[in-house]
Amino acid sequence: MNGILIIDKPAGITSHDVVYRVRRALKTKRVGHTGTLDPFATGVMVVLVGQATRLAQFLDKDEKEYVADVRFGFETMTGDRTGERRLGGRESRRQGELSQVEIEAVLPRFRGEIEQVPPMYSAKKVDGKKLYELARKGETIERKAVKVNISNLEITSEIRLTDLGIRVRCSAGTYIRTLAEDIARAAGSAAHLAELRRTAAGSFTIDQAITLDELQQLDDPTSALTPMETAVAHLPEFVLREDRVAKTRNGMSTRTFDVEFAENEPIRMTTESGELVAIGYYNDTEKVVQPKIVL
């Protein structure tokens, strides 16, 4: 059993819970995912099943898209509605004093490549320890800012009372909670996330997603699997001659002859009928593709 499931994660459960429920539905243990969603968040989770789990490294760096409800007024310890109000934190101006024009004026600062300081309530590891484990003990440590890229940032709904809708397209590793806080601070206010929904991960969108309840109600849950080839459809393709398929599965490299790729570029090696045989890497010196992940 090999393939991909696009799950519409519900609020209130962890990403690990999603994996557990998929394992039960499909009656298989070999299940993983390509990007954690906070328990309060919903939306696209790309779940890999069987041999597809070996392709996670080609998906976890994909761009993500989110829609979020930013609630102005105060910051929380977690950066979202599940956390306690941050004592001594930045306070917002009185309701009605913050205009949408002021928010729109600061948005250009957050488009393109920016730096973010990872929040304490995150799964990021520092010296082998997850930040949220330290945060739950009341500890705060210094975190280095990391570069992320925001390719799209737009307002999706007019500010109503204290809430504003935004859509964000960003590189993997971007914290939307931190983005919301930073936007509010730049506008002279304070905020946290009231809602967060991931609408896309790479080429996979919410329109393709199935809920966990829908999955469990299927007579044959495996029918919801997408072929694992779609996980690497974005990689350059090298079609093997029939006599090279078995050799590739045995780890032998294949000369490319009239086809060239970038040095050390990952290549999907397929049969003439489109079946994925392996992921290889191109050696420009020898003009060969060397299989590294054989499926």
DRENPA-791326 format. One record per residue (C-alpha): residue in one letter; y, x, z. Coordinates in nm, 2 decimals, always signed. Example, Ala and Ser with C-alpha at 12.3 -4.5 7.8 and 13.67 -1.06 7.14 Angstrom:
A / -0.45 / +1.23 / +0.78
S / -0.11 / +1.37 / +0.71
//
This chain:
M / +0.00 / +0.00 / +0.00
N / +0.31 / +0.17 / -0.13
G / +0.66 / +0.04 / -0.19
I / +1.01 / -0.05 / -0.07
L / +1.13 / -0.35 / +0.13
I / +1.50 / -0.45 / +0.14
I / +1.53 / -0.62 / +0.48
D / +1.83 / -0.83 / +0.59
K / +1.84 / -0.72 / +0.95
P / +1.94 / -0.98 / +1.20
A / +2.17 / -0.92 / +1.49
G / +2.03 / -0.85 / +1.83
I / +1.75 / -0.61 / +1.75
T / +1.72 / -0.24 / +1.68
S / +1.62 / -0.07 / +1.36
H / +1.30 / +0.04 / +1.53
D / +1.23 / -0.33 / +1.60
V / +1.26 / -0.40 / +1.23
V / +1.01 / -0.13 / +1.15
Y / +0.77 / -0.27 / +1.42
R / +0.78 / -0.62 / +1.27
V / +0.73 / -0.49 / +0.92
R / +0.42 / -0.30 / +1.04
R / +0.28 / -0.62 / +1.19
A / +0.36 / -0.83 / +0.88
L / +0.20 / -0.58 / +0.64
K / -0.07 / -0.47 / +0.88
T / +0.00 / -0.10 / +0.82
K / +0.14 / +0.18 / +1.04
R / +0.30 / +0.39 / +0.77
V / +0.65 / +0.24 / +0.77
G / +0.99 / +0.40 / +0.80
H / +1.36 / +0.34 / +0.71
T / +1.64 / +0.53 / +0.56
G / +1.94 / +0.44 / +0.78
T / +1.99 / +0.30 / +1.13
L / +2.19 / -0.01 / +1.19
D / +2.34 / -0.08 / +1.54
P / +2.17 / -0.37 / +1.72
F / +2.48 / -0.60 / +1.68
A / +2.50 / -0.52 / +1.31
T / +2.33 / -0.71 / +1.03
G / +2.24 / -0.65 / +0.66
V / +2.06 / -0.41 / +0.43
M / +1.79 / -0.19 / +0.57
V / +1.59 / +0.00 / +0.32
V / +1.23 / +0.01 / +0.46
L / +0.97 / +0.24 / +0.31
V / +0.60 / +0.17 / +0.31
G / +0.30 / +0.40 / +0.25
Q / +0.37 / +0.70 / +0.03
A / +0.72 / +0.58 / -0.03
T / +0.81 / +0.72 / +0.32
R / +0.79 / +1.06 / +0.16
L / +1.09 / +0.97 / -0.05
A / +1.32 / +0.91 / +0.24
Q / +1.51 / +1.24 / +0.19
F / +1.63 / +1.11 / -0.15
L / +1.77 / +0.79 / -0.01
D / +1.92 / +0.87 / +0.33
K / +2.23 / +1.03 / +0.18
D / +2.31 / +0.73 / -0.04
E / +2.65 / +0.56 / -0.02
K / +2.67 / +0.25 / +0.19
E / +2.89 / -0.06 / +0.17
Y / +2.99 / -0.27 / +0.47
V / +3.20 / -0.58 / +0.54
A / +3.35 / -0.59 / +0.89
D / +3.55 / -0.80 / +1.12
V / +3.81 / -0.58 / +1.30
R / +3.93 / -0.74 / +1.63
F / +4.27 / -0.62 / +1.75
G / +4.38 / -0.62 / +2.11
F / +4.18 / -0.36 / +2.29
E / +3.91 / -0.09 / +2.25
T / +3.56 / -0.10 / +2.40
M / +3.33 / +0.17 / +2.53
T / +3.09 / +0.12 / +2.24
G / +3.36 / +0.05 / +1.97
D / +3.21 / -0.30 / +1.91
R / +3.20 / -0.64 / +2.08
T / +2.89 / -0.54 / +2.29
G / +3.08 / -0.29 / +2.50
E / +3.29 / -0.32 / +2.80
R / +3.67 / -0.30 / +2.76
R / +3.77 / +0.06 / +2.78
L / +3.96 / +0.11 / +3.11
G / +4.28 / +0.31 / +3.06
G / +4.23 / +0.28 / +2.68
R / +4.50 / +0.21 / +2.43
E / +4.64 / -0.14 / +2.46
S / +4.75 / -0.35 / +2.16
R / +5.10 / -0.48 / +2.12
R / +5.13 / -0.85 / +2.19
Q / +4.95 / -1.09 / +1.96
G / +5.16 / -1.16 / +1.65
E / +5.35 / -0.83 / +1.66
L / +5.10 / -0.65 / +1.44
S / +5.14 / -0.75 / +1.08
Q / +4.91 / -0.72 / +0.79
V / +5.18 / -0.52 / +0.61
E / +5.17 / -0.26 / +0.88
I / +4.79 / -0.23 / +0.85
E / +4.80 / -0.20 / +0.47
A / +5.06 / +0.07 / +0.51
V / +4.82 / +0.30 / +0.69
L / +4.50 / +0.23 / +0.49
P / +4.58 / +0.51 / +0.23
R / +4.53 / +0.76 / +0.50
F / +4.17 / +0.66 / +0.53
R / +4.07 / +0.66 / +0.16
G / +3.90 / +0.96 / +0.01
E / +3.77 / +1.25 / +0.22
I / +3.87 / +1.22 / +0.59
E / +3.75 / +1.36 / +0.92
Q / +3.58 / +1.15 / +1.19
V / +3.48 / +1.24 / +1.54
P / +3.14 / +1.08 / +1.61
P / +3.15 / +0.82 / +1.89
M / +2.97 / +0.88 / +2.21
Y / +2.77 / +0.57 / +2.16
S / +2.58 / +0.70 / +1.86
A / +2.24 / +0.84 / +1.78
K / +2.39 / +1.17 / +1.67
K / +2.23 / +1.47 / +1.85
V / +2.43 / +1.75 / +2.02
D / +2.22 / +2.03 / +2.16
G / +1.91 / +1.82 / +2.11
K / +2.04 / +1.52 / +2.31
K / +2.14 / +1.19 / +2.16
L / +2.51 / +1.11 / +2.24
Y / +2.43 / +0.75 / +2.35
E / +2.19 / +0.88 / +2.61
L / +2.47 / +1.09 / +2.76
A / +2.72 / +0.80 / +2.73
R / +2.49 / +0.57 / +2.92
K / +2.50 / +0.82 / +3.21
G / +2.88 / +0.81 / +3.20
E / +2.91 / +1.15 / +3.04
T / +3.15 / +1.24 / +2.76
I / +3.13 / +1.57 / +2.57
E / +3.34 / +1.73 / +2.31
R / +3.23 / +1.64 / +1.95
K / +3.33 / +1.82 / +1.64
A / +3.49 / +1.62 / +1.36
V / +3.28 / +1.58 / +1.05
K / +3.40 / +1.51 / +0.69
V / +3.31 / +1.17 / +0.54
N / +3.42 / +1.01 / +0.22
I / +3.57 / +0.66 / +0.19
S / +3.55 / +0.56 / -0.18
N / +3.67 / +0.21 / -0.12
L / +3.86 / +0.04 / +0.16
E / +4.02 / -0.30 / +0.12
I / +4.13 / -0.60 / +0.32
T / +3.91 / -0.90 / +0.24
S / +4.09 / -1.17 / +0.45
E / +4.44 / -1.21 / +0.60
I / +4.48 / -1.13 / +0.96
R / +4.42 / -1.44 / +1.17
L / +4.51 / -1.43 / +1.54
T / +4.35 / -1.10 / +1.62
D / +4.09 / -1.06 / +1.35
L / +4.10 / -0.89 / +1.01
G / +3.83 / -0.86 / +0.75
I / +3.77 / -0.53 / +0.56
R / +3.52 / -0.40 / +0.30
V / +3.43 / -0.03 / +0.31
R / +3.23 / +0.18 / +0.06
C / +3.15 / +0.52 / +0.22
S / +2.93 / +0.82 / +0.24
A / +2.63 / +0.82 / +0.46
G / +2.71 / +0.91 / +0.82
T / +3.04 / +0.72 / +0.83
Y / +3.10 / +0.53 / +1.15
I / +3.27 / +0.20 / +1.08
R / +3.34 / +0.15 / +1.45
T / +3.54 / +0.48 / +1.45
L / +3.71 / +0.39 / +1.13
A / +3.83 / +0.05 / +1.28
E / +3.96 / +0.23 / +1.59
D / +4.14 / +0.49 / +1.39
I / +4.31 / +0.24 / +1.16
A / +4.43 / +0.04 / +1.46
R / +4.56 / +0.35 / +1.63
A / +4.75 / +0.46 / +1.31
A / +4.91 / +0.12 / +1.31
G / +5.01 / +0.16 / +1.68
S / +4.75 / -0.08 / +1.81
A / +4.39 / -0.09 / +1.94
A / +4.08 / -0.26 / +1.80
H / +3.70 / -0.28 / +1.80
L / +3.44 / -0.43 / +1.57
A / +3.36 / -0.80 / +1.62
E / +3.11 / -0.81 / +1.33
L / +2.95 / -0.56 / +1.10
R / +2.73 / -0.63 / +0.80
R / +2.59 / -0.37 / +0.56
T / +2.59 / -0.52 / +0.21
A / +2.46 / -0.23 / +0.01
A / +2.27 / +0.10 / +0.05
G / +2.28 / +0.31 / -0.26
S / +2.16 / +0.08 / -0.55
F / +2.00 / -0.17 / -0.31
T / +2.21 / -0.48 / -0.23
I / +2.20 / -0.77 / +0.01
D / +2.11 / -1.00 / -0.28
Q / +1.78 / -0.83 / -0.30
A / +1.71 / -0.85 / +0.07
I / +1.45 / -1.07 / +0.25
T / +1.47 / -1.17 / +0.62
L / +1.20 / -1.08 / +0.86
D / +1.12 / -1.45 / +0.91
E / +1.08 / -1.50 / +0.54
L / +0.85 / -1.19 / +0.52
Q / +0.63 / -1.32 / +0.79
Q / +0.60 / -1.66 / +0.63
L / +0.47 / -1.53 / +0.29
D / +0.11 / -1.59 / +0.22
D / +0.10 / -1.23 / +0.08
P / +0.38 / -1.02 / +0.24
T / +0.30 / -0.73 / +0.01
S / +0.43 / -0.94 / -0.27
A / +0.78 / -0.86 / -0.14
L / +0.74 / -0.49 / -0.20
T / +0.94 / -0.32 / -0.47
P / +0.77 / -0.03 / -0.66
M / +0.85 / +0.30 / -0.49
E / +0.97 / +0.43 / -0.82
T / +1.29 / +0.25 / -0.76
A / +1.36 / +0.47 / -0.47
V / +1.42 / +0.77 / -0.70
A / +1.53 / +0.59 / -1.02
H / +1.86 / +0.77 / -0.99
L / +1.69 / +1.11 / -1.03
P / +1.66 / +1.27 / -1.38
E / +1.32 / +1.19 / -1.53
F / +1.07 / +1.44 / -1.68
V / +0.79 / +1.26 / -1.87
L / +0.46 / +1.45 / -1.85
R / +0.22 / +1.47 / -2.14
E / -0.12 / +1.32 / -2.06
D / -0.28 / +1.66 / -2.03
R / -0.03 / +1.77 / -1.76
V / -0.07 / +1.47 / -1.52
A / -0.38 / +1.60 / -1.34
K / -0.24 / +1.95 / -1.33
T / +0.08 / +1.83 / -1.18
R / -0.11 / +1.64 / -0.91
N / -0.28 / +1.97 / -0.84
G / +0.06 / +2.14 / -0.78
M / +0.09 / +2.32 / -1.11
S / +0.43 / +2.36 / -1.27
T / +0.51 / +2.24 / -1.63
R / +0.73 / +2.41 / -1.88
T / +1.01 / +2.19 / -2.01
F / +1.06 / +2.34 / -2.36
D / +1.34 / +2.14 / -2.51
V / +1.46 / +1.97 / -2.19
E / +1.68 / +2.15 / -1.93
F / +1.80 / +2.04 / -1.59
A / +2.03 / +2.20 / -1.33
E / +1.88 / +2.48 / -1.12
N / +1.68 / +2.35 / -0.82
E / +1.76 / +1.99 / -0.92
P / +1.51 / +1.73 / -0.79
I / +1.33 / +1.57 / -1.09
R / +1.10 / +1.26 / -1.09
M / +0.79 / +1.35 / -1.29
T / +0.63 / +1.05 / -1.45
T / +0.35 / +0.95 / -1.68
E / +0.42 / +0.82 / -2.03
S / +0.38 / +0.47 / -1.89
G / +0.64 / +0.53 / -1.62
E / +0.41 / +0.59 / -1.32
L / +0.57 / +0.82 / -1.06
V / +0.34 / +1.13 / -1.02
A / +0.56 / +1.37 / -0.82
I / +0.90 / +1.49 / -0.73
G / +0.96 / +1.84 / -0.86
Y / +1.24 / +2.09 / -0.87
Y / +1.37 / +2.27 / -1.17
N / +1.34 / +2.65 / -1.20
D / +1.60 / +2.75 / -1.46
T / +1.48 / +3.11 / -1.49
E / +1.12 / +3.01 / -1.59
K / +1.23 / +2.68 / -1.75
V / +0.97 / +2.48 / -1.55
V / +0.95 / +2.19 / -1.31
Q / +0.75 / +2.27 / -1.00
P / +0.61 / +1.97 / -0.82
K / +0.69 / +1.96 / -0.45
I / +0.61 / +1.60 / -0.34
V / +0.29 / +1.48 / -0.51
L / +0.23 / +1.11 / -0.48
//
